[in-house]
Every structure is written in C-alpha cells, then in structure tokens.
Amino acid sequence: MSEPEEDFAAMFEASPQAKRFEKGQTIEGTIVAIGPEVALVNVGGKGEAQIEIDELKNAEGALEAAVGDRIQAMVVSTAGGLTLSRKLARGAATERQLEDAFRAGLPVEGKVERAVKGGYEVRIARQRAFCPMSQIDTLRTTDPAEHDGRVYAFRIIEYKDGGKNLVVSRRALLEEEQRASAAEIRKAIVAGAVLTGRVASVREFGAFVDLGAGVQGLLHVSEMGWSRVSDASQVVTPGEEITVKVLRVDDDTRKIALGLKQLTVDPWSRVHATYQVGQVRTARVTRLAEFGAFVELEPGIEGLAHASTFAPTGRSEGWSRSVAPGMTAAFEILSIDPEKKRIGVALVQEGSARVGGDAPPQSEIVPGARLTGKVERHEKFGVFVFLAPGRTGLIASSETGVARDADVARAFPVGADIEVVILEADPSGRRIRLSRKAVLDAQEAEEMRGYTERKDVAPAEGFGSLADKLRGALKPREP
C-alpha cells in the first residue's frame, strides 16, 4: 500500500462512526479527500467512510465527483470502518444487497445480455432482470441491438419472489442525473446562443431537441429553413445531432424556441440586388390560396401572384385554372417590399415575347394606344377592363358606344375580349381612362375611307349624289 493509501486507511480505521451504521443502510455524506484508489466521505461528526474511486467514475472512466460534493451511498461493510458503495458491482452483489438497493433506490450495475420481446434481458450479479424497452434510455431506441453487450447502471424498480423477478430501469437514473445538471445547462440557454443538441422526437409541427440534461427546446417547422418546409422529418431525424440557435426563452413557462435557418444567410438580404421590378423570372407554384398563387422564385424567396393579376375569365375563381401547384412558369416582378418580405408577381402568358425576360411589353399603355383587353367587371358608371397584370382601365358609360338603355353586361360579358383606345393614363397606372366608342368611330372612319377609295365607285355616284337620291326617294309624292 502506498503512503497516501496508508494515511487514508489510518483515518478510516480510527473512525468511531462504524458502530452507528448497519450494513445495507443508505447514508449521505460529503467527499473530503480523494486518493488514487479510494475517497474519504464525511458521514457526520468526526467520522469518515471510504468508497472506491471506481464508484465515482462514469461509463467512460472519467471521475465525476470532486471534494465537497455530497453523495448518497449504501453501507456495504462496517468491519474496521465504514465502506460505501454507490453501485453494486456485477457478480459481487448478494440477494440481500439487491433487496437493499431496491429499497434504498441505489443503482446497480448490470450487463445487457440480449434484446427480448418488449425489452432487454439484463444480468445483475447472479440474477437475471428485465428492462422494458422504454426504460433503456431517455430517447426512443431505433435499433434495439445497439444496447446488446453494454454495461450500464440500473435502478431496480420491481423486486419480487425474493429477487427472482427483477425489473430494472436505466432511464430512471439518466433522468435523475439530468435533473441534477439541468440547472447548469439552463444557464447557458439564452436568446442568441448557438448550441449543439440531439433530436429527441419529430412531430408534424416541428422537432424537440435535447440540449443536455433532458432540457428540450422546440424547433418549429417554420424555423427549419428559409424555404417552406412541409414535412419536418425531411429535415431532421430522431437521434441526429444538430446545431441550433436559441430564439426565445420563456422564464415563466420554461419553454425554449429554437431556430435552424438563422445559422445561414437570409436570402431576403440579397433581394435588393437580385430582383428588379419588370424582370421576368422562372418560378415554381408552391400553393394556391383564395386570393392568389404563391410561387417560389428561389429557396426562401416567395412571391404572390394576386388573383387580380390574372386575366378575368367570367367564372368564379377562374384564374386558378391558369396555375397549379408544382407547375413552373414565367412570372413578371410587379413590386418588391424587402422590409415586409413581399414580392408581387404576375403570370406571363405562354407564347408571350416576355417569357424570355428581355423583351419589353408588346403594347405600351400610353394615351392614344389601341389595345385589346378583357372585361373584368361592371359598375353603374362604366366597365372595367383588364389590360395587363396590375393595369386595369375604366370605360365610362358615355364611352361604351352603346345606347343608354342598352344592356351593357350583355354587350360586354365578363371575360370577353374588347378593343379599346387609351384616353388617359398616369405614370403609376392607377388611373387609366378607356374608350370603346373611339374604336367604333375609328372603325367607321376606316370603312368610310375604304369605301370612298374603291375604284369601282364613279365620282357621279359619290356621297353627294347618293344623298340627293335618298332624299328624293323619301320625299312625299305630290297628289
């Protein structure tokens, strides 16, 4: 025995406290000294007990106790002083010691022999014990064979028939250890902290991540990526180790909100340099809503093609027939609001010169221009006409070219093509006055000009002589 060990033994043998304790009794004490092979524990008054250093090491062999720590242990010997044990060594525990460990709640060491139906067969000393599948770990076990042959500390949770029927739990000890260290772990969990954790479970709304000592935070599906995530299991899997950022900590409810996408660059930070109004981009339709279609311009960047940007069809929600989730098409950028993270887009019709993204609009909306639009809706004061995405003009009742008592809705059904002349258009495109009457007048003038220019019409048969003949034919005959 080395000199330090002799000193430890001398202190231990001199202890008068051995007479006060019984074998199998559970006591608490404070570690007052740690030697190469044993540690001394103050169990009250001037008495000390000894405990082997191996009892204070974890599964990896690292010492997990220090001078000043309080521990709970069982008295395994009173001969020549007190000897304590925190876990009964495999192959050395008697039936009485196992019963004492059960009653005191002390851990016992066991080896997982094999996986059986519903759990594992565990060898503890000379006894066989059963550990339910749910009690082998704090996390769900995906591969039962991963525990075969492993040596763990267990707690006996059922002791029947004199120790012949034992049910043990490793999870109970793990959770106890977690509770002991949870307070320290929570000190490091503050908003903005970047931590490594393990995915405990995956749900429809997100994943719970174990940050250590059983402290879990929620990684919501909306915080998993800048692009929309519909299935959390496609991003993370149970047992996977991931790095997350703490978004919020609620001290009252002790809930922790985590983020994954915050560890990468927000694509919206580049929008001002990447997109400009008037550009035409290829995008994928992600989903439809009552008010329009959402399209993905790039991962994390979505635009909205509002229902009003689609040409009217005359049918309720007829616009939705133009697009479908999953389809890819060309869309024009109508508006950009980086602060609100909104981009307005409009579907570019297939075959349009704008699909390539470089060609300008086929027709400019300027006063005097003659365009073809689609009837959008009717009001008492006129007819609204869809000219282009985001550009709707008004034909005042006086400019429709039909009689006042005529049925305007029948003359211009919703969704029908209509040719109009731009009377007025401000640069913003919010006020556009149209005329159908001007088109009719122009058509009549063209027809008249074409008629007068026909070579087969003699000058004598011009409008003047023709008018005279008509007047003569209509003049009442004299009796």
C-alpha positions as CSV (number, residue, x, y, z in Angstrom):
1,M,0.0,0.0,0.0
2,S,1.3,3.4,-0.9
3,E,2.0,6.0,1.7
4,P,-1.1,8.1,0.8
5,E,-3.2,5.0,1.0
6,E,-1.8,4.1,4.4
7,D,-2.8,7.6,5.6
8,F,-6.3,7.1,4.2
9,A,-6.6,3.7,5.9
10,A,-5.4,5.1,9.2
11,M,-8.0,7.8,9.1
12,F,-10.7,5.3,8.1
13,E,-9.9,2.7,10.9
14,A,-9.9,5.4,13.5
15,S,-13.5,6.3,12.7
16,P,-15.8,5.6,15.7
17,Q,-18.8,6.0,13.4
18,A,-18.7,2.4,12.1
19,K,-20.6,1.3,15.2
20,R,-23.5,3.6,14.4
21,F,-24.3,2.3,10.9
22,E,-25.6,-1.1,9.7
23,K,-24.8,-3.0,6.6
24,G,-27.3,-2.2,3.8
25,Q,-28.1,1.2,5.3
26,T,-28.2,4.2,2.9
27,I,-26.4,7.3,4.1
28,E,-25.4,10.7,2.8
29,G,-22.0,12.3,3.2
30,T,-19.6,14.8,1.8
31,I,-16.4,13.9,0.0
32,V,-13.5,15.3,2.0
33,A,-10.5,13.7,0.2
34,I,-9.8,11.8,-3.0
35,G,-6.9,9.4,-3.2
36,P,-5.5,7.2,-6.1
37,E,-7.8,4.3,-5.2
38,V,-10.3,5.4,-2.5
39,A,-12.0,8.6,-1.4
40,L,-13.0,9.6,2.1
41,V,-16.6,10.7,2.8
42,N,-17.6,12.6,5.9
43,V,-20.8,11.0,7.2
44,G,-21.3,13.2,10.2
45,G,-19.3,14.3,13.2
46,K,-15.7,13.3,13.0
47,G,-16.3,10.0,11.3
48,E,-15.3,9.2,7.7
49,A,-16.2,6.4,5.4
50,Q,-14.3,5.1,2.4
51,I,-15.5,4.5,-1.2
52,E,-13.6,3.2,-4.1
53,I,-12.6,5.7,-6.8
54,D,-14.2,3.5,-9.5
55,E,-17.5,4.1,-7.8
56,L,-17.1,7.8,-8.6
57,K,-16.3,7.3,-12.3
58,N,-18.7,7.4,-15.2
59,A,-19.1,4.8,-18.0
60,E,-16.1,6.4,-19.9
61,G,-13.9,6.1,-16.8
62,A,-13.8,9.8,-16.0
63,L,-14.1,11.0,-12.4
64,E,-17.4,12.7,-12.0
65,A,-17.1,13.8,-8.3
66,A,-14.9,16.3,-6.5
67,V,-14.0,17.3,-2.9
68,G,-17.1,19.0,-1.4
69,D,-19.7,17.0,-3.4
70,R,-22.4,15.3,-1.4
71,I,-23.2,11.8,-2.4
72,Q,-25.7,9.1,-1.4
73,A,-24.4,5.5,-0.9
74,M,-25.0,2.2,0.8
75,V,-23.1,0.8,3.7
76,V,-21.6,-2.5,2.4
77,S,-19.2,-3.1,5.3
78,T,-18.7,-2.0,8.9
79,A,-15.7,-4.2,9.6
80,G,-12.7,-2.0,10.5
81,G,-14.6,1.1,9.5
82,L,-17.4,2.1,7.0
83,T,-17.2,1.0,3.4
84,L,-19.7,2.6,1.0
85,S,-20.9,1.7,-2.5
86,R,-22.9,3.7,-5.0
87,K,-23.4,0.9,-7.4
88,L,-23.2,-2.8,-6.6
89,A,-20.5,-4.4,-8.7
90,R,-21.6,-7.0,-11.3
91,G,-21.0,-10.5,-9.9
92,A,-20.4,-9.3,-6.3
93,A,-23.9,-8.3,-5.1
94,T,-25.9,-10.8,-3.0
95,E,-29.6,-11.2,-2.9
96,R,-29.8,-9.2,0.3
97,Q,-27.8,-6.4,-1.2
98,L,-30.0,-6.3,-4.3
99,E,-33.1,-6.1,-2.0
100,D,-31.4,-3.3,0.0
101,A,-30.5,-1.5,-3.3
102,F,-34.2,-1.8,-4.3
103,R,-35.5,-0.4,-1.1
104,A,-32.9,2.4,-1.0
105,G,-33.2,3.2,-4.7
106,L,-29.4,2.8,-5.2
107,P,-28.1,2.0,-8.7
108,V,-26.8,-1.5,-9.5
109,E,-24.5,-2.4,-12.3
110,G,-25.8,-4.8,-15.0
111,K,-24.9,-6.1,-18.4
112,V,-27.4,-6.1,-21.3
113,E,-27.4,-9.7,-22.4
114,R,-29.8,-9.6,-25.4
115,A,-32.9,-8.0,-26.7
116,V,-36.1,-9.8,-26.0
117,K,-39.8,-9.2,-26.7
118,G,-40.7,-5.8,-25.2
119,G,-37.2,-5.0,-23.8
120,Y,-33.9,-6.5,-22.7
121,E,-32.6,-9.3,-20.6
122,V,-30.0,-7.9,-18.1
123,R,-27.6,-9.8,-15.9
124,I,-27.1,-8.3,-12.5
125,A,-24.8,-10.2,-10.2
126,R,-26.1,-13.8,-10.5
127,Q,-29.6,-12.7,-11.2
128,R,-31.5,-12.1,-14.5
129,A,-33.5,-8.9,-14.8
130,F,-35.8,-7.4,-17.3
131,C,-35.5,-3.9,-18.6
132,P,-38.5,-2.6,-20.6
133,M,-37.7,-1.1,-24.0
134,S,-39.0,2.3,-22.8
135,Q,-36.7,2.2,-19.7
136,I,-33.3,1.6,-21.5
137,D,-32.8,5.2,-22.5
138,T,-34.4,8.6,-22.3
139,L,-34.7,8.7,-26.1
140,R,-36.6,6.3,-28.3
141,T,-34.4,3.4,-29.3
142,T,-34.5,2.9,-33.1
143,D,-32.1,-0.1,-33.2
144,P,-32.6,-2.5,-30.2
145,A,-29.3,-4.2,-30.9
146,E,-27.3,-1.1,-30.1
147,H,-27.5,-1.9,-26.4
148,D,-26.5,-5.5,-26.6
149,G,-23.4,-6.3,-24.5
150,R,-23.3,-2.8,-22.9
151,V,-22.7,-2.4,-19.2
152,Y,-25.0,0.2,-17.6
153,A,-26.1,1.4,-14.1
154,F,-29.7,0.4,-13.4
155,R,-32.3,1.1,-10.7
156,I,-34.4,-1.8,-9.5
157,I,-38.0,-0.7,-9.9
158,E,-39.6,-4.1,-9.1
159,Y,-38.3,-6.8,-6.7
160,K,-40.5,-9.9,-6.4
161,D,-40.2,-13.5,-5.4
162,G,-37.1,-13.0,-3.3
163,G,-35.2,-11.4,-6.1
164,K,-36.1,-14.0,-8.8
165,N,-38.2,-11.4,-10.7
166,L,-36.4,-8.1,-11.1
167,V,-37.5,-5.2,-13.3
168,V,-34.9,-2.5,-13.8
169,S,-34.7,0.9,-15.4
170,R,-31.7,2.8,-16.8
171,R,-33.9,5.7,-17.8
172,A,-34.8,6.5,-14.1
173,L,-31.1,7.1,-13.3
174,L,-30.5,9.1,-16.5
175,E,-33.4,11.3,-15.7
176,E,-32.2,11.8,-12.2
177,E,-28.8,12.8,-13.5
178,Q,-30.4,15.1,-16.0
179,R,-32.4,16.9,-13.3
180,A,-29.3,17.4,-11.3
181,S,-27.5,19.1,-14.1
182,A,-30.4,20.8,-15.8
183,A,-30.0,24.0,-13.7
184,E,-26.4,24.4,-15.0
185,I,-27.5,23.6,-18.6
186,R,-30.2,26.3,-18.5
187,K,-27.7,29.0,-17.5
188,A,-26.2,28.6,-21.0
189,I,-29.5,28.7,-22.8
190,V,-30.1,32.3,-23.5
191,A,-31.5,34.1,-26.6
192,G,-28.9,34.2,-29.3
193,A,-26.8,31.3,-28.0
194,V,-25.7,28.7,-30.6
195,L,-25.9,25.2,-29.1
196,T,-25.5,21.6,-30.1
197,G,-28.3,19.2,-29.3
198,R,-29.8,15.9,-30.2
199,V,-33.2,15.5,-31.9
200,A,-35.4,13.8,-29.3
201,S,-38.6,13.5,-31.4
202,V,-40.1,14.7,-34.6
203,R,-43.7,15.9,-34.9
204,E,-45.9,17.5,-37.6
205,F,-45.3,21.0,-36.2
206,G,-41.5,20.6,-35.7
207,A,-38.9,18.7,-33.6
208,F,-38.0,18.6,-29.9
209,V,-34.2,19.0,-29.4
210,D,-32.5,17.8,-26.3
211,L,-29.9,20.4,-25.3
212,G,-28.5,18.3,-22.5
213,A,-29.7,17.0,-19.1
214,G,-33.1,16.5,-20.6
215,V,-33.7,20.2,-21.3
216,Q,-35.6,20.3,-24.5
217,G,-36.4,23.1,-26.9
218,L,-38.8,23.2,-29.8
219,L,-37.5,23.7,-33.3
220,H,-40.7,24.7,-35.1
221,V,-41.1,23.6,-38.7
222,S,-41.2,27.3,-39.8
223,E,-37.7,27.8,-38.3
224,M,-36.1,24.9,-40.1
225,G,-35.4,26.6,-43.4
226,W,-35.8,29.8,-45.3
227,S,-37.9,27.9,-47.9
228,R,-41.2,26.4,-46.8
229,V,-40.9,23.1,-45.0
230,S,-44.0,20.9,-45.2
231,D,-42.5,17.8,-43.6
232,A,-40.2,18.2,-40.6
233,S,-39.0,14.6,-41.0
234,Q,-37.3,15.5,-44.3
235,V,-35.1,17.9,-42.4
236,V,-34.2,16.2,-39.2
237,T,-34.4,12.7,-37.8
238,P,-34.6,11.3,-34.2
239,G,-31.2,10.9,-32.6
240,E,-29.5,13.2,-35.1
241,E,-27.1,15.8,-33.6
242,I,-27.7,19.3,-34.9
243,T,-26.6,22.8,-34.1
244,V,-29.4,25.3,-33.4
245,K,-29.8,28.9,-32.3
246,V,-31.8,29.9,-29.3
247,L,-34.5,32.3,-30.4
248,R,-36.6,32.8,-27.2
249,V,-36.6,31.6,-23.6
250,D,-39.8,32.0,-21.6
251,D,-38.8,32.1,-18.0
252,D,-42.4,31.6,-16.7
253,T,-43.3,28.5,-18.9
254,R,-39.6,27.4,-19.3
255,K,-40.3,26.9,-23.0
256,I,-37.4,27.3,-25.4
257,A,-37.8,28.3,-29.0
258,L,-35.0,27.2,-31.4
259,G,-34.1,28.0,-35.0
260,L,-32.1,26.3,-37.6
261,K,-32.4,28.6,-40.6
262,Q,-30.9,31.5,-38.6
263,L,-27.5,29.9,-38.9
264,T,-27.5,30.5,-42.7
265,V,-27.8,33.8,-44.7
266,D,-31.3,35.1,-45.1
267,P,-31.9,35.2,-48.9
268,W,-34.1,38.3,-48.4
269,S,-30.9,40.2,-47.5
270,R,-29.9,39.9,-51.2
271,V,-33.3,40.7,-52.8
272,H,-32.5,44.4,-53.4
273,A,-29.5,43.4,-55.6
274,T,-31.1,40.4,-57.2
275,Y,-34.6,41.4,-58.2
276,Q,-35.9,44.5,-60.0
277,V,-39.5,45.5,-61.0
278,G,-40.2,44.5,-64.6
279,Q,-37.9,41.4,-64.5
280,V,-39.3,38.1,-65.7
281,R,-38.2,35.1,-63.7
282,T,-39.0,31.4,-63.9
283,A,-40.7,30.3,-60.7
284,R,-42.5,27.3,-59.3
285,V,-46.0,27.5,-58.0
286,T,-46.0,26.2,-54.4
287,R,-49.6,26.6,-53.3
288,L,-52.9,28.3,-54.1
289,A,-55.0,30.5,-51.7
290,E,-58.3,32.2,-52.2
291,F,-56.6,35.5,-53.0
292,G,-53.9,34.2,-55.4
293,A,-51.0,31.8,-56.0
294,F,-47.7,31.7,-54.1
295,V,-44.6,31.0,-56.2
296,E,-41.0,30.2,-55.3
297,L,-38.5,32.4,-57.1
298,E,-35.6,30.7,-55.2
299,P,-35.3,28.8,-51.9
300,G,-36.6,31.1,-49.2
301,I,-38.0,33.7,-51.6
302,E,-41.7,33.5,-52.4
303,G,-43.8,35.9,-54.5
304,L,-47.5,36.3,-54.7
305,A,-49.4,36.4,-57.9
306,H,-52.6,38.0,-56.7
307,A,-55.9,36.9,-58.2
308,S,-56.3,40.4,-59.7
309,T,-53.2,40.0,-61.8
310,F,-54.8,37.2,-63.8
311,A,-56.9,37.9,-66.8
312,P,-60.7,37.6,-66.0
313,T,-62.5,34.5,-67.3
314,G,-66.1,35.2,-66.3
315,R,-66.1,32.3,-63.9
316,S,-65.7,32.3,-60.2
317,E,-62.1,31.6,-59.3
318,G,-61.4,31.0,-63.0
319,W,-57.9,32.4,-62.5
320,S,-57.0,29.3,-60.5
321,R,-57.3,27.2,-63.7
322,S,-54.3,29.0,-65.1
323,V,-51.9,27.7,-62.4
324,A,-51.4,24.5,-60.4
325,P,-49.1,23.6,-57.5
326,G,-45.8,22.3,-58.8
327,M,-46.0,23.9,-62.2
328,T,-43.1,26.1,-63.4
329,A,-43.8,29.2,-65.5
330,A,-42.5,32.7,-66.2
331,F,-43.6,35.5,-63.9
332,E,-43.1,39.2,-64.1
333,I,-41.9,41.1,-61.0
334,L,-44.5,43.8,-60.2
335,S,-43.5,45.1,-56.8
336,I,-40.8,44.5,-54.2
337,D,-41.0,45.2,-50.4
338,P,-37.9,43.8,-48.7
339,E,-38.9,45.1,-45.3
340,K,-42.2,43.2,-45.3
341,K,-40.6,40.4,-47.3
342,R,-43.2,40.6,-50.1
343,I,-42.8,40.4,-53.9
344,G,-45.7,40.8,-56.2
345,V,-45.6,38.9,-59.4
346,A,-47.9,38.2,-62.4
347,L,-48.0,35.2,-64.7
348,V,-46.6,35.8,-68.2
349,Q,-48.8,34.1,-70.7
350,E,-47.2,31.2,-72.6
351,G,-46.0,32.3,-76.0
352,S,-45.5,35.9,-75.0
353,A,-42.3,37.6,-76.0
354,R,-41.8,38.5,-72.3
355,V,-41.2,34.8,-71.4
356,G,-37.5,35.2,-72.3
357,G,-37.3,38.0,-69.8
358,D,-35.6,40.5,-72.1
359,A,-38.3,41.7,-74.5
360,P,-40.4,44.8,-73.5
361,P,-44.2,44.6,-73.2
362,Q,-45.8,44.2,-76.6
363,S,-48.0,47.2,-76.1
364,E,-47.4,50.3,-74.0
365,I,-50.2,51.8,-72.0
366,V,-50.0,55.4,-73.2
367,P,-52.7,57.9,-74.4
368,G,-53.7,57.1,-77.9
369,A,-52.7,53.5,-77.9
370,R,-55.2,50.9,-79.2
371,L,-55.2,47.7,-77.1
372,T,-57.2,44.6,-76.6
373,G,-58.1,43.7,-73.0
374,K,-60.6,41.6,-71.2
375,V,-63.8,42.7,-69.5
376,E,-63.2,42.4,-65.7
377,R,-66.4,43.7,-64.1
378,H,-69.4,46.1,-64.5
379,E,-70.3,49.1,-62.4
380,K,-73.1,51.7,-62.7
381,F,-70.7,54.2,-64.1
382,G,-68.9,52.0,-66.6
383,V,-66.9,48.9,-67.4
384,F,-63.5,47.9,-66.0
385,V,-61.1,46.3,-68.5
386,F,-58.1,44.2,-67.6
387,L,-55.2,45.4,-69.8
388,A,-52.2,43.8,-68.1
389,P,-51.2,42.5,-64.7
390,G,-51.8,45.4,-62.3
391,R,-53.2,47.6,-65.1
392,T,-57.0,47.9,-65.2
393,G,-58.8,50.7,-67.0
394,L,-62.3,52.2,-66.9
395,I,-64.6,52.7,-69.9
396,A,-67.1,55.4,-68.7
397,S,-70.7,54.7,-69.7
398,S,-70.5,57.6,-72.2
399,E,-67.5,55.9,-73.9
400,T,-69.0,52.4,-74.3
401,G,-70.6,53.2,-77.7
402,V,-73.9,51.7,-76.8
403,A,-77.3,53.3,-76.2
404,R,-78.1,54.5,-72.7
405,D,-80.9,52.0,-72.3
406,A,-78.9,49.1,-73.7
407,D,-77.8,46.1,-71.5
408,V,-74.1,46.8,-71.1
409,A,-73.4,43.5,-69.3
410,R,-74.8,41.6,-72.3
411,A,-72.9,43.8,-74.7
412,F,-69.6,43.3,-72.8
413,P,-69.7,40.0,-70.9
414,V,-67.0,39.4,-68.3
415,G,-64.0,37.6,-69.7
416,A,-64.7,38.7,-73.2
417,D,-62.0,40.4,-75.4
418,I,-62.6,44.0,-76.0
419,E,-60.6,46.5,-78.1
420,V,-60.2,50.0,-76.6
421,V,-58.3,53.2,-77.0
422,I,-56.3,54.8,-74.1
423,L,-57.7,58.2,-73.4
424,E,-55.7,59.0,-70.3
425,A,-53.0,57.1,-68.3
426,D,-51.0,58.4,-65.4
427,P,-47.4,57.0,-64.9
428,S,-48.4,55.0,-61.9
429,G,-51.0,53.1,-63.8
430,R,-53.6,53.7,-61.1
431,R,-55.9,55.9,-63.4
432,I,-56.5,54.7,-66.9
433,R,-59.4,56.0,-68.9
434,L,-60.5,54.0,-71.9
435,S,-62.9,54.4,-74.8
436,R,-64.8,51.7,-76.8
437,K,-66.6,54.5,-78.7
438,A,-63.3,55.8,-80.1
439,V,-62.6,52.4,-81.5
440,L,-66.0,52.2,-83.2
441,D,-65.6,55.7,-84.6
442,A,-62.2,54.8,-85.9
443,Q,-63.5,51.6,-87.5
444,E,-66.4,53.6,-89.1
445,A,-64.0,56.1,-90.4
446,E,-61.7,53.4,-91.9
447,E,-64.7,51.7,-93.5
448,M,-65.9,55.0,-95.0
449,R,-62.4,55.8,-96.2
450,G,-62.1,52.4,-97.7
451,Y,-65.4,52.7,-99.5
452,T,-64.6,56.1,-101.0
453,E,-61.3,54.8,-102.2
454,R,-62.8,51.9,-104.1
455,K,-62.1,52.2,-107.9
456,D,-65.4,50.8,-109.0
457,V,-67.4,53.8,-107.5
458,A,-67.8,56.6,-110.0
459,P,-67.5,60.2,-109.0
460,A,-71.1,60.9,-110.1
461,E,-72.2,58.2,-107.7
462,G,-70.4,59.8,-104.8
463,F,-71.9,60.6,-101.5
464,G,-73.4,63.9,-102.6
465,S,-75.5,62.4,-105.5
466,L,-76.3,59.4,-103.4
467,A,-77.6,61.5,-100.7
468,D,-79.7,63.5,-103.2
469,K,-81.3,60.3,-104.5
470,L,-82.1,59.2,-101.0
471,R,-83.8,62.4,-100.1
472,G,-85.7,62.3,-103.3
473,A,-86.9,58.8,-102.6
474,L,-88.0,59.7,-99.2
475,K,-89.8,62.9,-100.3
476,P,-93.6,62.5,-100.2
477,R,-95.3,62.2,-103.6
478,E,-97.5,65.0,-104.7
479,P,-101.1,64.1,-105.3
